């Protein structure tokens, strides 16, 4: 049985909810490849920037952001005040 190759993370970001007044989101670079994070940030903001946390589209777009991070090897941390997940 072949062991699954584990690749180390390429970057880490924190996605911060700024509150109910747009823009709602900020993507903070914690570590890793700055170019990768800049490109990832652009995609995240395209999906989330104008969506507050309580918008039904947020949940679907959050899942897309998570899948994108997994593909790119980016560790995600979410900072959403009042959120339990």
N, C-alpha and C positions, 0 to 999 in steps of 0.2 A: 504494500500500500504506500503510495507516494505521500510524503508529508507536504502539506500546503505551505507554500512560500509566504513568509510574512515580511512585508516591506515596512521599513520604519516610516513614521509620519514625515511629511515634507514641510509642514507648517502647522501653526496653531493660531486660531483667531477667536475672539470673543465677539458675539453679536449682541449688541446692547439695545434694548428698547428705550427710546428717549421720552416716550409719553404720548399723550393724545394729540398733541399739536405737531403737524407735519413739518419737517421730515421725521418719521417715526423711528428710524433705525440708523445705527452706526456700526461699522465693522472695524474692530481694532486688531491690528497685527501684534501678536504676542511673540512669535518666534518663527524661524524658517525663512524660506525663499521669498524675498520681498516682491519680486515680479509675479510669482505664483499668487501671492496674497492680493496684489493689486488687481489681477485678472479675476480672481475669485470674488473680490469685493464688488467689482462692476456687475457680475452676474447676480450676486445676492441683492444688491440695491435695486437692480432692475426688477427683481421679483417682490421685494418687500418694502421699498422706500415709502410708498404712499399708503401702505396697509397698516391700520392699527391692529393690535393683538386680537380684538374682538370681531374683526371682519371675517366672515366665513371663508374668504379666499386665502386668508393668512395660513390656515391649517394646511391646505393643499400646497401652497408655495413653500411653507416650512419643510414639508416632506421632500420637495424637489431640491431645496438647499442642502438638506441632510444627505441625499443621494449623491449630489454633486460633490460634496465634501468627501464622501467615501471614495468616489472615483479618483479624486485628485490627491488623496492622502492628506487631507487637512483635518486636524482635530478641531472640533467645534465645541464652544462653550456658549450657552445662552444666558444672558443676564436680563431677565424679565421680572421686574419687581412685582411681588404678589403671586408669582407663578409657583406652583408646587412641582412641576415636572422638570 
